[in-house]
Amino acid sequence: MTKMLVQKHFKDQSIGAAIKEFFQAYHLEEKVNETQLIHSWEKVLGTLIANHTRDLKIRNKILFVKIDSPALRNELIYQKEKILNSLNGEVNAKVIEDIVFN
């Protein structure tokens, strides 16, 4: 798009709508959602659990989480589906389909 066309196109939109369209056009929305999901980990699971987790990464819609406590890892495995739904709900998108606790 030329500069003039871009200006005209975004002139009649709200800033939020223009940013959303920009993210979609450049395929950035998925990365933004992944980043928001990772940053929501402590909010969803609480400070105690967040203090025992490291290296949250998303690859191919799978969240990988390192846990420093075997007992906590087992508890989180039992709660995996609930955690998955809560994290996706936090960003209002299906960002992850599975969680792997290491």
Backbone as CSV, one residue per row, in Angstrom:
resi,resn,N_x,N_y,N_z,CA_x,CA_y,CA_z,C_x,C_y,C_z
1,MET,0.837,-1.185,0.000,0.000,0.000,0.000,0.879,1.244,0.000
2,THR,0.444,2.202,-0.723,1.186,3.455,-0.701,0.825,4.217,0.567
3,LYS,1.675,5.190,0.888,1.461,5.964,2.106,0.099,6.651,2.101
4,MET,-0.276,7.229,0.969,-1.556,7.934,0.885,-2.729,6.963,1.049
5,LEU,-2.636,5.811,0.435,-3.691,4.812,0.530,-3.819,4.310,1.965
6,VAL,-2.689,4.081,2.624,-2.703,3.632,4.020,-3.347,4.693,4.896
7,GLN,-2.960,5.941,4.717,-3.540,7.017,5.516,-5.049,7.092,5.321
8,LYS,-5.492,7.021,4.083,-6.931,7.090,3.800,-7.654,5.887,4.387
9,HIS,-7.056,4.708,4.263,-7.670,3.481,4.750,-7.856,3.519,6.270
10,PHE,-6.853,3.999,6.997,-6.911,3.999,8.453,-7.581,5.253,9.025
11,LYS,-7.832,6.248,8.201,-8.397,7.510,8.673,-9.765,7.326,9.325
12,ASP,-10.567,6.451,8.783,-11.936,6.277,9.269,-12.068,5.174,10.321
13,GLN,-10.956,4.630,10.800,-11.003,3.559,11.787,-10.533,4.064,13.146
14,SER,-10.980,3.377,14.190,-10.437,3.677,15.509,-8.995,3.157,15.552
15,ILE,-8.226,3.655,16.476,-6.835,3.205,16.595,-6.782,1.709,16.886
16,GLY,-7.668,1.247,17.761,-7.696,-0.178,18.101,-7.980,-1.055,16.888
17,ALA,-8.941,-0.635,16.080,-9.284,-1.406,14.883,-8.140,-1.383,13.880
18,ALA,-7.485,-0.238,13.753,-6.362,-0.130,12.820,-5.199,-1.015,13.262
19,ILE,-4.928,-1.039,14.560,-3.844,-1.883,15.076,-4.173,-3.353,14.864
20,LYS,-5.414,-3.732,15.155,-5.825,-5.122,14.958,-5.685,-5.535,13.497
21,GLU,-6.112,-4.663,12.598,-6.001,-4.962,11.170,-4.534,-5.075,10.743
22,PHE,-3.705,-4.194,11.278,-2.267,-4.237,10.984,-1.674,-5.572,11.440
23,PHE,-1.997,-5.995,12.664,-1.481,-7.265,13.185,-1.931,-8.436,12.318
24,GLN,-3.190,-8.408,11.897,-3.698,-9.483,11.050,-3.010,-9.480,9.691
25,ALA,-2.818,-8.314,9.119,-2.200,-8.207,7.796,-0.772,-8.737,7.793
26,TYR,-0.068,-8.536,8.887,1.328,-8.978,8.969,1.504,-10.244,9.804
27,HIS,0.398,-10.925,10.090,0.411,-12.208,10.808,1.123,-12.094,12.153
28,LEU,0.857,-11.018,12.861,1.467,-10.795,14.169,0.515,-11.128,15.319
29,GLU,-0.753,-11.279,15.010,-1.762,-11.500,16.047,-1.467,-12.764,16.869
30,GLU,-1.050,-13.831,16.204,-0.754,-15.082,16.907,0.396,-14.894,17.899
31,LYS,1.445,-14.197,17.487,2.589,-13.962,18.379,2.194,-13.080,19.558
32,VAL,1.364,-12.088,19.303,0.897,-11.216,20.384,0.072,-12.036,21.377
33,ASN,-0.820,-12.881,20.889,-1.629,-13.738,21.764,-0.749,-14.683,22.578
34,GLU,0.280,-15.254,21.946,1.197,-16.140,22.666,1.905,-15.388,23.787
35,THR,2.354,-14.188,23.498,3.040,-13.377,24.505,2.088,-13.025,25.644
36,GLN,0.864,-12.650,25.320,-0.124,-12.330,26.356,-0.426,-13.556,27.214
37,LEU,-0.537,-14.716,26.593,-0.820,-15.937,27.334,0.309,-16.235,28.322
38,ILE,1.544,-16.143,27.873,2.681,-16.417,28.756,2.712,-15.408,29.905
39,HIS,2.429,-14.145,29.601,2.430,-13.122,30.650,1.252,-13.276,31.613
40,SER,0.220,-14.001,31.232,-0.928,-14.201,32.114,-0.751,-15.419,33.026
41,TRP,0.346,-16.161,32.877,0.602,-17.376,33.674,0.445,-17.101,35.170
42,GLU,1.118,-16.082,35.678,1.052,-15.795,37.122,-0.350,-15.384,37.548
43,LYS,-1.014,-14.593,36.738,-2.376,-14.157,37.062,-3.321,-15.353,37.165
44,VAL,-3.193,-16.291,36.235,-4.094,-17.451,36.190,-3.759,-18.465,37.279
45,LEU,-2.463,-18.721,37.488,-2.066,-19.787,38.414,-1.614,-19.305,39.791
46,GLY,-1.359,-18.027,39.923,-0.968,-17.485,41.214,0.539,-17.382,41.373
47,THR,0.943,-16.560,42.323,2.357,-16.280,42.560,3.115,-17.512,43.035
48,LEU,2.530,-18.303,43.906,3.214,-19.484,44.444,3.643,-20.433,43.331
49,ILE,2.736,-20.751,42.442,3.060,-21.656,41.333,4.014,-20.968,40.359
50,ALA,3.787,-19.697,40.077,4.669,-18.962,39.161,6.110,-18.952,39.667
51,ASN,6.282,-18.914,40.977,7.635,-18.925,41.554,8.357,-20.256,41.356
52,HIS,7.628,-21.302,41.033,8.226,-22.631,40.815,8.273,-23.023,39.344
53,THR,7.954,-22.090,38.461,7.967,-22.384,37.022,8.997,-21.510,36.316
54,ARG,9.574,-22.070,35.272,10.591,-21.365,34.480,10.390,-21.687,32.996
55,ASP,10.936,-20.847,32.162,11.057,-21.104,30.722,9.736,-21.515,30.067
56,LEU,8.748,-20.680,30.154,7.500,-20.929,29.438,7.722,-20.590,27.974
57,LYS,7.427,-21.556,27.108,7.595,-21.379,25.663,6.442,-22.036,24.937
58,ILE,6.046,-21.437,23.836,4.991,-22.017,23.008,5.583,-22.385,21.665
59,ARG,5.349,-23.645,21.285,5.778,-24.144,19.983,4.654,-25.022,19.428
60,ASN,4.212,-24.695,18.236,3.158,-25.476,17.562,1.920,-25.670,18.440
61,LYS,1.498,-24.577,19.078,0.303,-24.564,19.934,0.442,-25.428,21.190
62,ILE,1.674,-25.725,21.594,1.932,-26.468,22.829,2.738,-25.573,23.755
63,LEU,2.255,-25.416,24.992,2.966,-24.640,25.997,3.887,-25.588,26.765
64,PHE,5.177,-25.272,26.774,6.162,-26.046,27.517,6.529,-25.255,28.767
65,VAL,6.451,-25.925,29.925,6.700,-25.264,31.203,7.657,-26.116,32.027
66,LYS,8.732,-25.501,32.513,9.649,-26.203,33.412,9.216,-25.934,34.841
67,ILE,9.069,-27.013,35.603,8.634,-26.950,36.999,9.776,-27.466,37.875
68,ASP,10.083,-26.756,38.960,11.194,-27.171,39.812,10.791,-28.091,40.964
69,SER,9.536,-28.487,40.990,9.039,-29.349,42.058,8.268,-30.526,41.458
70,PRO,8.749,-31.756,41.683,8.027,-32.931,41.159,6.591,-33.029,41.676
71,ALA,6.357,-32.696,42.935,5.005,-32.772,43.501,4.085,-31.758,42.814
72,LEU,4.588,-30.554,42.613,3.797,-29.533,41.936,3.541,-29.931,40.481
73,ARG,4.544,-30.506,39.833,4.385,-30.958,38.442,3.230,-31.954,38.352
74,ASN,3.189,-32.910,39.260,2.105,-33.904,39.241,0.741,-33.248,39.446
75,GLU,0.664,-32.302,40.361,-0.602,-31.614,40.606,-1.053,-30.835,39.365
76,LEU,-0.110,-30.178,38.700,-0.453,-29.416,37.504,-0.876,-30.330,36.356
77,ILE,-0.277,-31.490,36.267,-0.678,-32.458,35.235,-2.148,-32.844,35.416
78,TYR,-2.575,-33.028,36.668,-3.976,-33.368,36.935,-4.920,-32.221,36.590
79,GLN,-4.433,-31.007,36.684,-5.250,-29.822,36.419,-5.046,-29.264,35.002
80,LYS,-4.344,-30.013,34.153,-3.927,-29.506,32.843,-5.077,-28.942,32.005
81,GLU,-6.167,-29.637,31.900,-7.286,-29.184,31.054,-7.869,-27.876,31.577
82,LYS,-8.010,-27.769,32.877,-8.520,-26.539,33.483,-7.558,-25.375,33.245
83,ILE,-6.270,-25.619,33.400,-5.254,-24.590,33.171,-5.274,-24.154,31.712
84,LEU,-5.341,-25.109,30.816,-5.381,-24.837,29.376,-6.556,-23.916,29.030
85,ASN,-7.727,-24.254,29.527,-8.920,-23.448,29.258,-8.823,-22.060,29.879
86,SER,-8.276,-21.984,31.080,-8.143,-20.687,31.755,-7.167,-19.776,31.025
87,LEU,-6.041,-20.317,30.583,-5.048,-19.512,29.864,-5.603,-19.021,28.531
88,ASN,-6.233,-19.917,27.772,-6.837,-19.505,26.503,-7.947,-18.475,26.740
89,GLY,-8.713,-18.665,27.793,-9.779,-17.727,28.128,-9.247,-16.352,28.480
90,GLU,-8.096,-16.313,29.071,-7.486,-15.044,29.462,-7.177,-14.157,28.253
91,VAL,-6.837,-14.780,27.123,-6.526,-14.005,25.913,-7.654,-14.066,24.876
92,ASN,-8.753,-14.714,25.226,-9.927,-14.818,24.346,-9.586,-15.402,22.978
93,ALA,-8.721,-16.415,22.975,-8.341,-17.082,21.724,-7.798,-18.466,22.060
94,LYS,-7.907,-19.384,21.110,-7.345,-20.713,21.311,-5.882,-20.676,20.860
95,VAL,-5.038,-20.253,21.786,-3.610,-20.067,21.498,-2.863,-21.382,21.659
96,ILE,-3.233,-22.154,22.685,-2.563,-23.435,22.945,-3.582,-24.567,22.956
97,GLU,-3.106,-25.740,22.556,-3.948,-26.935,22.547,-3.486,-27.973,23.543
98,ASP,-2.287,-27.792,24.089,-1.745,-28.745,25.049,-0.695,-28.051,25.907
99,ILE,-0.405,-28.658,27.054,0.643,-28.171,27.949,1.526,-29.356,28.303
100,VAL,2.836,-29.148,28.238,3.797,-30.165,28.631,4.578,-29.609,29.819
101,PHE,4.507,-30.326,30.942,5.238,-29.935,32.148,6.519,-30.754,32.232
102,ASN,7.656,-30.077,32.279,8.956,-30.759,32.393,9.512,-30.573,33.784
